[in-house]
Amino acid sequence: MDPSAFSCPATDEVIVWRLSLSLSAKALVRCKAVLSAKERMQADKLLRPEGRRRLIACWGQVRRILGACLNQSPEAVHFIRGQWGKPFLPGPEGIVFNLSHSQDYLLLAVGRDRALGVDVEAIRPHANLERLARRCLAPAEWKTWTSLAKADRLTGFLRFWTLKEALAKAHGRGLGLGIQHCAFALDDRARLLTAPKECGLPASWTVHELTGKDNYCAALCARPGNIRVVDRCLPADWIENSRLC
């Protein structure tokens, strides 16, 4: 794949890379080769082969894409952790990122100089869905959710959940932010209605539901200002055919 395809985002856009974690043995070798010693150790400690494969595929692809954005080798990409554990890229370039995966589907969002969070969840049956919804949804969301047909409630809940998770990740605090205090509307487009004061004004957030993958719900939250979301979907064999180092 031509390295020019891996350009940095413009200041007013967020690039969402859609990736697979189900890679060939050859691609996994290339992924593992660029991991840090700590990342390799984390992978080796996982008892389940599936977990090791997904960790290697995740961070190997993330490193290659971010390395191209920063004009660095994948191995040279350095991450630091914020107060609540969110990974950041140090340096003056202003490149920010966030990632989420569910099963073998990975989303990597890359932007510049903004708070950014992304979440994806596979649509799978949940035995205690109503109890979970009652605990996690704000009153306005609960009213919307209970008005849905029963056949639509699983997807409806996951739409709310991915939006809440994306906001919490963008803020950096994660679930400790208190997702039950974050309320979204699912009208013609998703909107943030209320959030904890530390998030600032709801209108300052850009909210996008990400479509394009069957049996998944996904969402993106970013601040400040309006942004243009650019979708880039890579095939599972892209690393084997890439000219990136």
C-alpha positions in Angstrom: 0.0 0.0 0.0 1.3 3.5 -1.0 2.6 5.3 2.1 1.0 8.5 0.8 -2.4 7.0 1.8 -1.4 7.4 5.5 -1.4 11.2 5.6 -1.9 13.2 8.8 -5.4 14.6 9.4 -6.1 18.2 8.7 -6.8 20.4 11.7 -10.6 20.2 11.1 -10.9 16.4 10.5 -10.7 13.1 12.3 -9.6 10.0 10.3 -11.3 6.8 11.5 -9.3 3.7 10.4 -11.3 0.6 10.3 -9.1 -2.5 10.8 -9.3 -6.2 11.3 -7.6 -8.1 14.2 -7.9 -11.3 12.2 -4.5 -11.3 10.5 -2.4 -13.9 8.7 0.6 -15.4 10.4 2.9 -13.3 8.2 1.2 -10.1 9.1 1.3 -11.0 12.8 5.0 -11.5 12.6 5.4 -8.0 11.1 3.1 -6.6 13.8 5.1 -8.2 16.6 8.4 -6.9 15.2 7.4 -3.3 15.8 6.1 -3.7 19.4 7.9 -2.3 22.4 9.4 -4.7 24.9 6.6 -3.9 27.3 3.9 -4.7 24.7 5.6 -8.0 23.8 5.7 -8.9 27.4 2.0 -8.1 27.8 1.2 -10.3 24.8 3.3 -13.2 26.1 1.6 -13.1 29.5 -1.8 -13.7 28.0 -2.8 -17.3 28.3 -5.4 -17.4 25.5 -3.9 -17.5 22.0 -6.8 -15.4 20.8 -6.0 -12.6 23.2 -2.3 -12.6 22.3 -3.2 -12.5 18.6 -5.5 -9.6 19.0 -3.1 -7.6 21.2 -0.3 -8.0 18.7 -2.5 -7.2 15.7 -3.9 -4.1 17.5 -0.7 -2.4 18.6 1.3 -3.5 15.5 -1.3 -1.8 13.2 -1.7 1.2 15.5 2.1 1.7 15.6 2.4 1.5 11.8 -0.4 4.0 11.1 0.7 6.5 13.8 4.4 6.1 12.8 3.4 7.1 9.2 1.4 10.2 10.5 4.5 11.3 12.6 7.0 10.4 9.9 8.6 8.0 12.3 9.4 4.3 12.3 6.7 2.2 14.1 9.2 1.2 16.7 10.0 4.8 17.5 6.4 5.8 18.4 6.4 6.5 22.1 3.3 6.6 24.2 2.7 8.2 27.6 -0.2 7.7 29.9 -2.5 10.4 31.3 -3.8 10.7 34.8 -6.4 8.0 34.3 -4.3 5.8 32.0 -5.3 7.1 28.6 -2.4 6.8 26.1 -1.1 10.0 24.4 1.6 10.9 21.9 4.1 13.4 23.3 5.7 16.1 21.2 4.7 19.3 19.3 2.9 17.7 16.4 -0.5 17.8 18.1 -1.5 14.3 16.8 -4.1 12.7 19.1 -5.6 9.3 18.8 -8.0 6.9 20.5 -8.9 3.2 19.7 -11.5 0.6 20.5 -12.0 -3.0 19.5 -14.7 -5.6 19.8 -14.1 -9.2 18.8 -11.9 -8.9 15.6 -13.0 -5.3 14.7 -10.7 -2.4 15.5 -11.3 1.3 15.2 -8.5 3.8 15.4 -9.4 7.5 15.4 -6.7 10.1 14.6 -7.0 13.9 14.9 -5.1 17.0 15.8 -5.2 19.2 18.9 -8.5 18.1 20.4 -10.1 15.7 22.9 -11.0 12.5 21.1 -12.7 9.2 22.0 -14.1 6.3 20.0 -16.0 3.1 21.0 -17.2 0.1 19.2 -19.3 -2.8 20.5 -20.5 -6.0 18.8 -24.3 -6.4 18.9 -24.6 -9.6 21.1 -27.5 -10.8 23.3 -27.3 -9.7 26.9 -29.1 -11.8 29.6 -29.7 -8.8 31.9 -30.2 -6.0 29.4 -33.0 -4.2 31.3 -31.0 -4.2 34.5 -27.9 -2.9 32.7 -29.9 -0.2 30.9 -31.6 1.0 34.2 -28.1 1.3 35.8 -26.4 3.1 32.9 -28.9 5.3 31.2 -29.9 8.8 32.2 -33.6 9.4 32.8 -34.2 11.0 29.4 -32.4 8.0 27.7 -34.3 5.5 29.8 -37.6 7.1 28.6 -36.4 6.8 25.0 -35.1 3.3 25.4 -38.3 1.9 27.0 -40.4 3.4 24.2 -38.5 1.2 21.7 -39.9 -2.1 20.5 -38.4 -5.0 22.4 -36.6 -6.2 19.2 -34.8 -2.8 18.9 -33.8 -2.4 22.5 -30.4 -4.2 22.3 -29.2 -2.0 19.5 -30.7 1.0 21.1 -28.9 0.4 24.3 -25.6 -0.2 22.5 -26.0 3.1 20.6 -26.3 4.9 23.9 -23.5 3.0 25.4 -21.0 3.6 22.6 -21.7 7.3 22.7 -21.2 7.4 26.5 -18.0 5.4 26.3 -16.7 7.6 23.5 -17.3 10.7 25.5 -15.8 9.2 28.7 -12.7 8.2 26.7 -12.4 11.6 25.0 -12.4 13.3 28.4 -9.8 10.8 29.6 -11.3 9.6 32.8 -13.1 6.6 31.3 -16.1 5.1 33.1 -15.1 7.0 36.3 -16.6 10.1 34.6 -20.0 8.7 35.5 -21.8 7.6 32.3 -25.2 7.7 34.0 -24.7 11.5 34.2 -24.1 11.8 30.5 -27.3 12.0 28.4 -27.6 11.7 24.6 -30.5 12.1 22.2 -31.0 9.8 19.3 -33.1 11.9 17.0 -32.2 12.4 13.3 -28.6 12.5 14.6 -27.0 11.8 17.9 -26.7 14.8 20.3 -25.1 15.3 23.7 -27.8 16.8 26.0 -26.1 16.8 29.4 -22.7 15.9 30.9 -20.7 16.4 34.1 -19.4 20.0 34.5 -15.8 18.8 33.9 -16.8 18.0 30.3 -17.7 21.6 29.5 -20.8 22.7 27.6 -22.6 19.9 25.7 -22.7 22.1 22.6 -18.9 22.2 22.5 -18.8 18.5 21.6 -19.1 16.9 18.2 -20.9 13.6 18.2 -20.9 11.0 15.4 -22.4 7.6 15.2 -20.1 5.5 13.0 -21.9 3.2 10.6 -20.7 0.8 7.9 -20.1 -2.5 9.8 -23.0 -4.9 10.3 -23.7 -6.2 13.8 -21.7 -3.5 15.5 -22.5 -0.1 17.0 -19.8 2.6 17.1 -19.5 6.2 18.1 -17.0 9.1 18.1 -16.9 12.1 20.4 -14.5 15.1 19.8 -14.0 18.6 21.1 -13.6 21.5 20.1 -15.6 22.6 17.2 -17.2 20.9 14.2 -15.1 18.2 12.5 -15.1 16.3 9.2 -15.0 12.5 9.8 -12.9 10.7 7.1 -13.4 6.9 6.9 -10.5 4.7 5.9 -11.1 1.0 5.7 -8.0 -1.3 5.3 -8.2 -4.9 4.2 -6.9 -7.6 6.6 -3.8 -8.2 4.3 -2.8 -4.5 4.2 0.4 -5.0 6.2 1.6 -7.8 3.9 1.2 -5.4 0.9 2.3 -2.2 2.7 5.5 -0.3 1.8 5.5 1.3 5.2 8.6 0.4 7.2 
